[in-house]
């Protein structure tokens, strides 16, 4: 509120200074007008009023008025006194037409007058005279037109800078776009034509031109209304009247390209199928419309609400810090849960609720698709943890970023890309890798490893199965046993993973752990068939926890084992598949419930 009041005060002060200067110029320049000039002034002024009230609307939504063309013609043929009278008439007429906007009408009239004065001064400075007919070989009129538009751009840019609290360069940037420059060029052309007609045919020619242009403007406004209608249909959702998925992708891509930070909320209506099945799809649509209206009102100018698809909504919050986005999301969820919607009696808990996932750019990732995937994953977690809650995306790799960033030669963004690829290719393997990391940390803490090795150890535990990104998905998710050819493809993934990680991080600990985590203590493992203590110690440790999680997780090709069954398998295979000392230590940790609480299954 204070910021808005200060902006209003600044723009009012700026407009007042310009008005005072305008009145002083008129007073200092005033000379009586002849009857003929008065007649021409009122005719041109009347046309200017009409064109100012009924401008041509460009596809961008900006108005293109022919008023400037008439003022240029008036300034070069009748003089500045005539222009001052015309812009005053424009200001008074617009104030009477829409009194509520009297401040902006005064500014527009004054900037018209001052822009014309700058053009006229440039015109006379190079020898231009009112009595001289237009001639392309003499630049007088063109200098007037160019000076007019430069002054116009500067005056309006300054006003916008003060009103919107942006830098002057940002304010003026909107006037150097191709569409705007073309519109100014068109106005210069109309100005020249008006001058020639006024000098050679008098007011009759100008009136005829104005009639033609007015007709064209009317037709164009009609076609623009059709264009606007179809544009709205292309970016708005028909049921909720919020922006649709296509516009969501467009706006988010724009923010990413500009590098502008933002937070993303993905919201899903809990038990919406139950609501639809009980009350019918028409009432379900009405609920979505009511919810979207509430979201739009609640979010206000902090962001934009989109219907992402089905019963899912998205909210983009530009420049929102992560903690603020989470707080806003929780307040929105609470507000929805506390609202009495039609049909709540048929819903679990007798409330309409939403689950929400939160991610951010560029803090979490600089990849547009990953921003969405992270928010979707957090939403999935909110659903699994009981619904009607907000979850922030959390990644084990994100917690390692500060440590990784300090390692010379490490490309953190490429590391994040590797993890994201793993998640996209096989969600089970991604979740499995996160759990293996937690188990590995628990076992390494028990046996003790050097402080300087921890970051590499954790990276390797998280990325140990990254090579599976190169295995066809149908093999990874195949129910039942794989054939010999498919098994050979699977056996290559440790080597593939080592090569992938080597491209972004050169560290022997990581390379060894990834390459050898499927070696067996008896030498019957892969890819190199080494045995016993020839297998790197950290790789032996990783083999134990990796196998434990695989045994206690559900997969299409194997049933989930209990924790007790998995511990028995570890002990039975100690000395053959596993390092016996590490297998026993991990079994003791699990039995002491130090690790079992971390496992959430799959």
N, C-alpha and C positions, 0 to 999 in steps of 0.2 A: 504493500500500500504506500509506504514512504517513497519507494523507488518510483512508483507511478505518479505520485504527487509532484516529485521533483522533476520528472519528465514533463508533466503538464506545465509546471511553472517555467521551465526553460523554454518550451515552445511558445508559451504566451509572451514571454519577454522578447524572444526573437521576432515574433510577428509584430509586436508593438513597435520595436525599433525600426523594422522595415516600413511599417505604416507611417510613422513619423517622417522618415526619410522620403517616402513617396509623396506625402502632403507638402513637404518643403520643396521638393522638386517641382511639383505642379505649381505651387505659388511662385517660385522663382522663374519658371518658364512660361507662365500664363500670358497669353495675348488674345484679344477678342477674335472670335471666329466669324467669318462672313456667313451670310445666309446659305450660300451654296455649300459651304463646308459643313454647316450645321445639318443641312438636309442629308448630305452624304454620310455624316457621322451617325445620324440616327438610323439610317438604313443599314449601314454596316454593323452598327451596334446591335440592331435588332437581329440581324443574321447571326452575329456572334453569340447572342443570348440563346438563340435556337440551337446552334451547334454545341454550345456548352451544356445545355440541358439534355440533349439527345446525342451523346457521343457514340462512336463506333466501338464496340467491345471486341478486343482481340482475344484469340484463343487462350491466352494466358490469364484472361480475366481483367486485364488492364483496359482502361478507357482511352480511346484515341479520338481527341476532339479536333475539329477543324478551326477552332477559335484562333489558334496561333497563326494560321495561314491568313486569316482576315486581319489580325493585328499587324502582321508584317506588311500587308498591302496598304493598310491604313497609315502606318508609320512612314512609308516611303512615298506616299502620294498626298496625304493630307496633313502630316506632321504630328508631333507629340501631343499637342493639346487635344486633338481629336481622339488619340489613343487613350489619354487620361480620362476623357469623358466616357468612352466605351467601357473601359475596365471598371469604372465606378458603377456604371449601369449594371454590369455583370454581377458585381458584388452585391448591390442592393437587391437585384432581382432574385438572386439565389438565397439571400437571407430571408426575404419574404416567402420564398417557396419552401424552404426548410429551415425555420428559425433555430432549430435545435443544434444545427451545425454552423452557427454564425461565425465561430472563430476560424474554421477551416475555409469558409467562403471569403472572409476578409484576407486571409493569407494568399489564397489563390488569385484574387483580384490584384493584390499588391504585387505579387511575383510576376503576373502578366505585365503589369505596368513597368516594373523595374527592368524586366528582361527586354521589353521594347525600348526602354530608354538606353540601355547598354548598346543595343543594336543600332539605334538612331545615332548615338554618339560616334560609333565606329563608322557608320555610313557617311556622316558629315566630315569626319576626320580625314577621309581619303578623297574628299571632293564631291561626294554625292549631294544632289540638290533635288528638291521636291518637284521641280518643273522638268527635270530630265526624264525623257522616256526610257523604258527598260531596253537595254542592249547587252547581249551576251559578251560583247567585246569589252565591256566595262564592268568591273567586279563590284560596283557600289551596292547593288541590291543583294548580291550573294554574301557580301561581307555583313550586311545587316542581318540576314537570315542566320548565318553561322554564329555571329556574336549573340543573337537572341537566344539560340538554343544552348549555347555554352552557359550563358547566364542563368537560363531556366534550369538546367541540370544542377548547377552549383547551388542555387537557392533552395531547390526542392531537396537535394541531398543533405544539406545542412539541417533542414527541418526534420527529415527522417532520422538523421543521426541523433538529434536531441530527443525526439519522441520515442524512438525504439532503443535508445542507449547502446548504439553500436558505434564502431569506429567510422571515420569519414570514408575510408577506403571501402569498407563493407557497404556503406550506404550508397556510394556512387557506383558500386559494382553492378547493381541492377540496371543501370542506364547504359552500360556498355555491352549488353547482350545483343545478339544479332537482330532479334525481333524488334527491340526498342530502337536500335539504330536505323533499321529499315523504316519504322514508323516516322522517325524524325526526317528521314530523307524524303518520304512521301509528303510530309508537311511542307518541306522546302519547295517541292515541285508544285503543290497546290498554291503556295504563296506566290511563286513566280507567275503561274497562270492567272491568278486573281489580279496581280499588278498589271499584267498586259491587258486583260479585259477591262479593268478600270480605266486605264489610260487610253484605250482605243475605242471602247464601246460604251464607256460610262457605267452607270449603275445597272442598266438593263442587262448587260452581259454578265455582271456579277450575280444578279438575281437568277438568271437562267442557269449559271453554273451551280449556284447554291441549290436550286431545285433538283438538278440532276444528282448532285452529291447527296442531298437529303434523301432522295428516293433510293439511291444505292445503300445509304446507311440503314434505312428502314429494312431493306431486303436482307442486308448482312446481319442485322440484329435478329431477324427471324431465323436465319440459318444458324446463327450462333446459339440461339435458344435450343434448337434441335441438337446441335453439337454438344452443348452442356448437358442435355438430358441423357444422351447416350454415353457421354463420359462418366456421368454419375452412375449409370447402370453398370459400367465396366469396373468401377472401383468400390461400389457400395454393395453390401449384402442385402438381399431383398427382404429377408425376414426381420433382421435386427436394425437395419439402416446404419450399422457401423461399417467401417471400411472392411473390405473382404481380404481373402488370403493373397490375391495378386497384389493388391496395394500394400499389404504388409511386407511382402518380399521387396517391392519397389522402394518403399521408404527405408527399410532396414539396409538394403544395398547402398542407398544414397548415404546413409550415416557411416557405413563402413568405408566407403570410398573416400569420404571427407575426413576420416579418422576421428569422428566426433564420438566421445564416450557415451555409452548408454547402458541401461539395465533392461533386461527383458523378463517379463512375467508371462508364463503360460498357465492358464486356469482351465480346469475341467470341472463341469458340474457333476457332483457326486450322485450316483444312483439315478442318473437321468433316464436310463432305460426303464427302470421301475416306474418313474413318473409317466413316461410315454405310454407304457403298457397299461397303466391304471386309468389315466385320464384322457388318453388319445393324443395323436400327433398334433392336431390343431391347438390343443391346450399346451402341449409341449413347446410349440412355436411361440405362443403368447408368453410363456415363461421365459424363453430365451430373449424375447424382445424386452420384457420387464427387467431382466437381469442386465442386459446390455445398457439400457437407459440408466440403471443405477450405477453401473461401472463408469459410464461416460461422465455422469454428474459427480461421482466421487473423485475420479482422477482429475477432472477439470483441465486446467492448462499445464498440468505437470507432465502429461504424456498423451498418447493416442491409443484408443481401444480398437481392436480388430476382431472380427469373427474368424478364427483360425481354421475351423472346420468342425462340423457336427455340433457337439456341445462344448467345444473348446474355444476359448478366447485368448488373445494375446494382447499385451500392453507394452508399448515401447516408451521408456522413460528417458529422454535425452538428458545427458549431464547428471543423471542421478547416481549418487554414490551407492555402493552396494548395501551398506547398513540402512540407508534411507529407503532403498527400494524394498528391502525385506520388511521394514517397519510399515511402509505404506501397504504392502501386500497383506500383511497380517491384519491391519486395520480394515482393509477392504473385505477380507474373509469374515472377520468378526461382524462387520456391518451387514453382510449378506445373511449370515447365520441368525442375526437378531431381527431380520425383517420377516413379517408375516406375509408369505406368498400364498396364492390360491393352491390348494391341494397338498399343503405340507402334512396334513394328517395321514397321508398314505406313504410318507417317506420315513426311513429309519431315523429315529431320534426326533421325528416330528419337525424337522427343519430342512430348508433348502441350504446346502452347503457347497463350497467349492474347495478343491485341492489346488495348490499352486506350486510351481517350480520357478526358481529364479536363477538367472545367469547374467553375465555382464561382458561388455566389450570396452576396452581391449584387455582389461585386467585378467580375465580367465583365458581368453584366446583372441587372436586377430583374424580368425577365420569365420566368415559369416555363417556357414553351415554348422560349424561347431557351437556357435552361440545358441542356435536353436536346439541342437542335439543335447547340450548341457542342461538347458532349461527343461527339455522333455524328460531327461533322465531324472532330474530333481523332482519333476511332477510325478513320475513313476514311483519314486521313493515315497513321496507324500501319500500316494494312494496305498502303497503297501504298508505304511505305518499307521493306517487307520482312517485316512481321509480327513477332510476339514482341517487342513493344516498347511503351513508354508514351509518348503524345504529349499535351502540354498544348495546349489550344485557344489559338491566337494569331491576333490580328486586327490589321491595320494601323490600324484605327480605335482600337483599345484603346491603341496606342502614342501616338495623338494626343490621348487624353482629358486628360492633364495640361495640355497647351497649350490645348485647347479650353475647359477649365474656367476658365481665366484670362480668357477673352474675355467681356466684358459682353454679356448678352442671349442667350448661346448655351445652349440646352437640350441637354445632352449625352445625356440619356436618349432624347430624341426623335431625335437624330442616330443613336444606336445602333439605334433602331427602324427608321429608314430603311434602314440597311445590312442589318439582319436581314430586312426585307421583300424587299430585292433578292435576298438569298440564297435565300429561300423560293420566290420566284416563278421564278427562273431561275438555277440553280447555275452554268451556264457564264458568264453575264454577271457574276456575283459574282466568280468566279475571274479572269475577264478584267480586271475592274476592279482587282483586287489586283496583277496583273502590270503593268497600265498605270501604276499608281502607282509601281512600282519603276523602270520605264523612264523615266517622267517625272522622277523624282528624279535619275536618272543624267544625263539630258540637261540638266536645269536646273542641276545641279552644274557641268556643263561650260561652259555659257554664262554662268552666274552670275546670280542674282536677289537682290534685297534681303532681308536677314535677316527683316524684319518681314512679308514676304509668304509665307514658307515654309509656315506652318500653313494658310493659306487655299489656297495652291497645292496642297498635298497633299490637303486635303479635297476640292477640286474634282476632282482626278485620280481619287480613290476613288469619288466620287459622280457622275461625269460621265454615266453611263448609268442613273441612278436613275429617270428617266422611263419606262424600259422596264417598270417595275412595272405601268403602266397599259395595256400592250399585251397582248392575249390571248396566252396561252402557246402556242396552236397556231400562231400566226404566227411567234413567236420560234423555234420548233423545226420549222418546216415544211421538209421536204426539197424541194429544187428552188427555182425562182424564185417570188417572191410576185407576186400580181396587182396591178393598179393601185390598187384600193381598199385592199388590205393595205399597199401601199407608202406610201400617204398616211397611214395610221395610224402607221407606223414613223417617218415624217419629223416627226411632232409631238413625239416623245419629248424632244428638247432643250429645247423650250419648257415641256413638262410638268415635266421635271426641275428647271428653273430655278424654277418656281412652287412645287414641293414643298420645295426646299431653302430658299427665301425665307421659308417659314413658321417655320423653326427657326433660321435664321442669315442675317442681313442684311449681306452683304458683296459689293461690286461685282466683285471679282476672281473669286469663286466663281460668281456669276451669269453673268458674261461667258464664263468657260471652259466652263460647262455648256451655255449657249445656243449658242455658236458653234463647238463642236468638230467640227461636220460642215460648216462653211463651206469652200469651196475657194479657193485663191489666185487662180484665174481668175474668181471670182464665180459659178460654176455650182453652188455648194453650197446648203445649207438650214440654218436656216429663213428667213434674211433676204437671202441672195444677195449679201452684201457681198464685197469682194475686196481683194487685196493687203494693205497695211499698215493698212487700215481694220478688218481682223480683229484683235481684241486679241492682243497678242504671246503671252500664255500660252495662249490658245486655239489659235494656230497651232502652238505647241510640242506641245500635247496631241493635235492632229490627227495629227501625225507618228507619235507612239508608239502611239496608239490604232489607227491603220491597220496598223502593223507587227505588233502582236499579233494583230489580226484575220486578217492574211495567214498568220501562222505557227501558227494554231490550227485544229484540225479542227472543222467545223460541218456540220450535215446538208445544207446547201445549197452547200457548197464544199469542195474538197479542200485539205488543208494544204500550204502551200508551204514550201520549204526557206529557211533564213536567207539564202542567196546569192540566191535568186529574189526574196525580199522586199526585199533591199537594191537589186537591179536595178530593181524597181518604184518604190522611193522615188526613185531617181535619175532614172528615165525620166519620172516625174510631177512632178519638181521644177520649179516655176514655173507649173504648171497646177493640180495638186491641192494641192501642198505648198509651204510657204515654202522656197525653194531653199537658203538658208543653213542653216536648221535641219535640213532633210532630209540635207544632206551631213554636218553635224556628227554627227547620230545614226548615219548609216551608218559613219562612222569609229569611233565608239564601239563599235558592234556588231562591226566587223572587228577591233578591238583586244581583243575578248572581254570587254569590261567589262560588257556587258549580257547577252550570249547565255547566260551561265551562270545568269542569273536565270530564264530561261524554262523552264517545266516542261510546256508544252503543255496540251491539254485533251482 
